[in-house]
Amino acid sequence: MTRLTESVVDGSQAKNPANPKDLPSIDRVLRRPAVAALVAEHGHTLVADEVRALAESLRERARQGTLDAAQITPEAVDEAVLGRMQARLAPRLRAVINLTGTVIHTNLGRALLADSALQHLLAMMAGPNNLEYDLASGGRGDRDSVVEELLCTLTGAEAATVVNNNAAAVLLSIAALARGREVIVSRGELVEIGGAFRMPDVMASAGATLVEVGTTNRTHPHDYANAITERTALLMKVHTSNYAVQGFTSSVDEGEIARIAHARGLPMATDLGSGALVDMSLWGLPHEPTPREKIAAGCDVVTFSGDKLLGGPQAGLIVGSKEAVGRIRKFPMKRALRMSKLPLAALEATLMLYLRPERLAQDLPTLRLLTRTAEAIREQADSLLADVQSAVAPRFSVEVKDMLGQIGSGSLPVERLPSAGLALAPVGKKGAGRALDELAAALRALPRPVIGRVAEDRLLLDLRCLEDSAAFVAQLPALRQALG
Ligand SMILES: *Cc1c(COP(=O)(O)O)cnc(C)c1O
């Protein structure tokens, strides 16, 4: 399908300028068979809007002398209306192919849902469900109960509740447990997560006063103990998800902070950020702290994300003691941050997968992608090399290359995942930088956009996240055309 020709406004004067008197009227355009067919399909309102907008743009260009007579033939106008309708009805949210090498990519929607989660989500959304209805008693139920038992089983916690995302989980936990009072946090853990989530600001939004203890690189148990006053409500630890402090460092673990808190009758909370419901080292991946370990260490509240390593929908999970989670659940702000039924359905099915750890690396896409071996990925790159080379020749050369990817979303920031993929380099030094930008733009402009990354004067396509080679190969004819 040709794209809307009328939008290609380069501002240059027309060779054979259209006469403004020849511009078709809106009514006449609407009566054209091709346009009438659009009206039959989509209704009068939208088509008429687009025809009006088109007429206005044609009039303006005719006035400027940039409209060619060939652009207002009936066929050209049909085509332009069709192009506008397609553009108007094309969703802005689109499926892309993630070849960045970052598995949990925040800008690309983070974790991919498992098939069972997609199916459960679809089935539950297609009709009424028992979201807040207790089927046993026939009375009102609580949406938390959909996942509470599962979360308690998987983490060893006494109680659990869920909210919109982990930022909300942290905000709500602090507000419920420490509003109007003080929260003690190490200076080494005052993190900023992407998108303006900064611990000191969250603390202020929750109405609590942050009390910083220790230094950037070293905090000791007595720093916490000495900072406790009658105004203290909570001791807190924050997982330094997206950076690492190395060298002369020391921090206090959750178990120790919890002991200090409990000795003074205070609760202790930890924000794990990603967290992993299972020990990732079982699959040869770097260990990420698990909620189960933190509950066992004595934390009263543990918060973590649903769409990072857990591999589910966007969600903020709060697990902990009956007493602390009970206060959090009853806090009025909970209602504003509660989870929608859509992610709740996906979350339930995702958590269910963890009941069968032996199958997890097949069933959970995040873990499936993370556990792909560099050899398997290199073989896939070998098999795609010829097709890609022929699509980008003669302007670019392609080779199979070892690469280093990452988990992403602040999980295990310093670890790199050995991977492989295709490296595309401009042929000839002249204008190489521009050629690379053009290539990256052409890949992004494909019907299913392909997102790679530019590094070392090449465009790198890391294939770790490409499970469906066919979907990528199907884009190559369009790429050849765009570069041709
Ligand atoms: C990612 C992260 C958050 C925010 O979680 P969202 O689910 O993105 O809202 C909070 N704290 C830490 C430590 C994180 O890594």
The ligand as a Gaussian input file, in Angstrom:
#p B3LYP/6-31G(d) Opt

LIG

0 1
 C       12.546000      -0.578000      39.627000
 C       12.626000      -0.158000      41.036000
 C       11.564000       0.522000      41.637000
 C       10.337000       0.908000      40.874000
 O        9.608000      -0.232000      40.454000
 P        8.457000      -0.065000      39.352000
 O        7.799000      -1.420000      39.332000
 O        9.140000       0.288000      38.100000
 O        7.534000       0.994000      39.806000
 C       11.664000       0.873000      42.953000
 N       12.771000       0.581000      43.662000
 C       13.828000      -0.060000      43.125000
 C       15.023000      -0.332000      43.972000
 C       13.788000      -0.464000      41.788000
 O       14.811000      -1.100000      41.234000

